[in-house]
Amino acid sequence: MGRPRKYDPDKLSTSVLEPRIDPATNKMDVGGFLIPVTNTITALLWGFANHPTNKAREFYFWRIADLLWNRDDLPEHMFLKHPWAEQIIRECIDNKYLAIGGAASSGKSHTLAGYGIVTWLARPRDTLVLMTSTTLREARKRIWGSVISLLSVIDGAPINIRDSIGSANYIDENGQTFDRAGLSLIAAEKSRTREAIGKFIGLKQKHVLLIGDELGELSEAIQQAALANLSKNPKFEFKGLSNPASRFDSFGIWSTPKEGWESITPDVDDEWTTKWGGKYIRLDGERSPNVAAGYTE
């Protein structure tokens, strides 16, 4: 981490967080930490990866998103900052394990695609982002389609995109491709559960982020394998998202309250601590008798 200069977690205003050259040291000040002078996007990525305060990391995420995807030279803004997206990013930063329930057409897959890309770009050589979906074809309609769309407008990213097999891997300055650094899609429909689990076993990287898109449609064995194997890496995150259908499917199990389903009121409570030590959040549009019934007997 860079050398702290005047870091005060209680005084993290936008003016403090925004990267700038410190005239006294001729270094770049990123939220109260001094790093070698670099360009703005690199400084923001350093802040997202390294700042010890989640409030600061949230600020850096949205500044990065604006520079990458909401530029004036693009035909349209590609990563809008709306309340659901803000909530999802905030909870992703705050929680190692996260379950995101509903709602349909809430943009949760697109938001997680952006979170995955920024997480990788912040430490591109040392980060592996895995994304599960039922099939590659279905993923192209959802999270992987968002990944390819968002990556397509990033100029100069050190990445080799192979959309046909669902991978976007880091390339170093010598042109070497790192298969275990970048973003990778794992088709994990129930008929291919054993194959998907085989891809988890033995994966080694300093930081592994697993995004379980359409988690309710996958086998529970997927998350069991992830927790048993991927969690052994130095840093591991697991974000599972789905439109809730039942407490007994894979997403329902991932969402199980710490004290059991009887401890919460599904059609009233919007969030709770899960038995995995993570958090469940419900997007407002999910609130309806039909969906809530999926969590009641």
N, C-alpha and C positions, 0 to 999 in steps of 0.2 A: 504494500500500500504506500501511497505517497506520504510525504512528511506533513503532519498536521500543522497548520499555521495559526488559525484563529477559529477552530471548529467549536461551535456552540450549538448543540442539538436543539436548544430552545429558541434559536434565532435563525432559522433556516428560511429566510425570505427568498423570493425569486432573484433578487439582486445578488444575494450571497451564493446561491446555487449556480447561477449562470457562469460558465467558464470565462475567464478573462486573464490577461497578463498582469501579474503583480509587479508594479514598478520597482519595489524595493529589492526583489530577488531575481527579476527577469525570468521567473518561472510561471507556469500556468496555474492559477488558483481554481480548483474545482470543488466548490462547496466547502471551502476551508482547508483543503488539502493541496499541497504543491506537487506538481508533476512536471516533467520536461515539456517544453513548449511543443504543441502539436496543433492540428486543425480542430475545428469545433466539433465535428461528428466523432472524432476519436476521443476527445475529452469527455463528451457526453457518454460515450460507451464506457469509458473508464469509470465515470461516476456511477453508471448503472451497475457495473460489475463489482465495484469496490466500496462505495460509500456505506458506512455502517448504519445509516438511518433510513428506514423504509420510506419515510416521507420524501427524502431526497431521491431515492431510487425511482419512486413513482414520477416525480418531476422529470427526471432524466429520460424515463421511458417515453413520455409524451413529447418531449423536445425531439428525441430521436425519431419518433413516428412522424412528426411534422416535417422534419428535414428529409426523410426518406420518401414519404408517401403523400404528403399534403402540400407539395411544392407548387408554386405558381405555374411552372412550365408543364405540368401534367394536365391532361384534359379535364380531370375531376379529382377531387380528394378521395384517396383510397382507404383511409383509416380514420373514420370519424370518431370524435370524442363525445360520446353520448353517455347518459347515466349508467346503462348496463355495462358498457365497455369500461367505464371508469371503475365501477364496482369490481368487475372481473379482474382487471389489472391490479387493483389495490389488494384484493384477496390473494391473487397469485404471488405477489411479492411478500405478503404477510405470512403465508402458510405453505409449508413444505408439502403437505398433503391437502388436496382440495377436491371437493365434489361440487359440480355446478349443475343444478337442476333446472331444466326448462329455460326459457319458454321457446316454442317453435318460432323460427324467424327472428330470434333475438340477436343474432350475429355472434353467438358464443364461439362457434368454430373459427370464424374469421378473426375474432379477437385473440383466441389462443394461437392461431397461426402467427400473428404479429408478435405475440409474447415469445413464441419459440424462436422466431428469427432474430429478435433483438437479444435474447439470451445467448444464442449462438454467436452473433456478431461481437458481443462484448468480450468473449474469449474464444475466438474461432478455432484455435488449435487444440483447445482443451475441453471442448463441449460437444456432446452428442445429444441431439434431440430426436427422440423416437415418437412417432405418431401412429396410433393404431386406428384402423377403420375396418369395416367388414371386407371390402374388396377395393382394389385400386380404382376400378371404375366408379364405385360409389364415392370414394375419397376425392376423386377429381371434381365431384359435384359439391364437395364440402371442404374439409380442412386442407387437403392437398391442392385443390384448385386455388384456394386462397394463398397458399405458400408460393405456388408458381407465379401467380399474378403479382404478389408483393415483391418477389425476388426479381421479376422481369424489369423493374424500373430502378433497381439499385445499380448504379454505375461503379465498376471497378471492384466489386466484391470478389474476394479470393475463393471462388466456388465453381465447381463443375456440376452442372445440372444434368441429370439423366432422368427425365420425366417418365420414360417408358418403364423404368423399374422402380420409380418412386424414391429417388435419392438426389441429394444435393450436398456434395462433399467438399471439404476444405482443400484448397490447393496452396502449397507453400511457394516461396519466392523462386524455387527451383523447378516449379511445375509438377511437383510430386503430389498425388492425390492421397488424402488420408481417409480411408474408409470408415474410421471410427471417430471422425470429427465432421460435424455438419448436421444435416437433417435427413431422416430416413423414415419412410412409410412402411409399416408392417401390416399386411393384410391378415386379419385375424378372425375371419368368420368362423363359426363353430366347427365347420367341417375341416378347418385348417389349424385347429388349436395347437396340435402337437408341433406342427411346423413353425408356428409363430413362437411358441415357447422355446423351441430350439435356437431361435435367433437371439433370445434374451440371455441364455445361459453362457457365461464366460465373457460377456461384454465388459471391457475395462475402459474407463475414462475418468478424468478428474471430476467432471460434472456431467451427470446424466439427467435429462429431463424427459419424462414420459408423459405424453398427452394422450389420454384414452378417449378419442372421439367415438361417438356412438357406443359408449361403454355398455349400455343396457342390452345391446344386441350381441355382445361378445361373451365368451365363456368366463366364468369366475376364475378358472385356472390361469387366465392371463394375468390378473392382478396378483394372484397368489405367487406366480412365478416371478413377477416384477418385484414384489416385496421380499421374496426369499433370495433373489439373485442380484438384481440391479441395485438394491439398497446397500449392498456391500461396497459400492464405489464411494470415494471420499465425499462426494456431494450428490444427493439424489432427490429429485422432486417428482411427484406424481399428481397430475391434474386430470380428473375424470369428469366427463361431461356427457349429458344425455337428456332426452325428454323423458321424465320419469314415467314408468309404467307399472312397476311392481316392486315391493320391498324385497322380493325373492330373486330378482334377476341380478346380474353382475353389478349394475349401477346402484340398485337398491341395497345390496350388501355393502358396497363402498360408502354408501350414505348413512349406514346404520348409526343411530345416536349412541353416544358413549354409555348411557344408562338404559339403552333399549328403546324400542319404539313407544312403549307405554309412557316414557318420560317426556314426550313432546306431543303437541297438538298439530298434526300435519297441515290442516287447513288454516292454521293461524300463525305458526312459527315460521319465520323466514330464514333462520340460520340456527345451527347447533354444532357442538363439538362431536366428532365422530369417534367410534371405538378404535380407530386407527391413530388417534391423536391428531387428526386433521380437522377440517371444518367443512360443513355443508352450507351452501347458500342457494336460495331460491330466488330466481328473477321474478319480478312482480307479475308479469304476464302469465306465469304458471298458475296463479291462484284461481282455481276453478273447481267446482265439485267433482267433475269428471277426472281431473288429474289427481286431485288430493285422494280420490278413492283408490288410486294405485298404491297408496301407502297405508291403507286401512284394510282390515279383514272384513 
